[in-house]
Amino acid sequence: MDISDLARLSSVKKDYLLKLAKEGKRCDGRKFDEYRDIKIESNILKNAEGSARVKIGNTMVIAGIKLEIGEPYADSPDKGALSTSAELPPLASPEFEPGPPTPEAIELARVVDRGIRESEYIEMEKLCITPGEKVWIVFIDLHIIDYDGNLFDTCLLAASAALQNAVIPNARFGLGENAPLPVRSPPVSCTFVKFDNAIVVDPCADEEEVADARFTVAIDENGDIRAMQKGLSGRFTIEEIKNNIKRAQFHASNIRKLLGEKK
């Protein structure tokens, strides 16, 4: 199949989704403002300090947490550090290719990192061992197992769930007993895509493929915005963005309940 065939196929798919949208429908039967089923499993990796597997519909992500001792950043000598990475393996989707991190993987990691960092989910000030010399560095590794759209929300939810039950490996470094990673209320993101005049939440892969614009917003427990990301070449009006934020505040409140209380 050459490029022209792919273009025609995409055009047919978009026409089909637009036809459904004009009837108030989506290709999987959901309403415009309806998420797919969400499933969260914690502590699935025995060799990680924390881990979680999250499914939103058919999209599946595993998040693993590791902690190491290192030097603090010069501008925050008395705080821990955070590093987030994402891997998009070909096993998860024929759209993904082997090799170094793609721009898509880098953007995904940055959006998740920003949501966690700006919400102050991790109490970084409690990860200082010796000011200016030694701190705990938290590594978040995101592994996409199966892709069917909306990696942003799935990855942030997986990272939040993994951090929620992570431990500081003090014993491994001769610093005493292990202790729970100090965290506050987790951030939750909601992603919307727009094709033509239809705006839907939690897009599946087909909807992402034909989308003109994408909008992701991370919300804290108070409903305040902690991070936003606009993607693709299309645009949202100011009123559409306001409406997306309002819808995200509602959805984030419900999704956060699935995480339960801190352990």
ABEGO torsion letter per residue (X at the ends): XBAAAAAAAAAAAAAAAAAAAAAGBBAAGBBAABBBBBBBBBGABAABABBBBBBBEABBBBBBBBBBBBBBBAABAABBBBBBBBBBBAAABAABBBEBBBAAAAAAAAAAAAAAAAAGABBAAAABABBGABBBBBBBBBBBABBAEGAAAAAAAAAAAAAAABBBBAAAAGAEBBBBBBBBBBBBBBBBBBBEABBBBGBBAAAAAABABBBBBBBBAAGBBABBBBBEABBBBAAAAAAAAAAAAAAAAAAAAAAEBBX
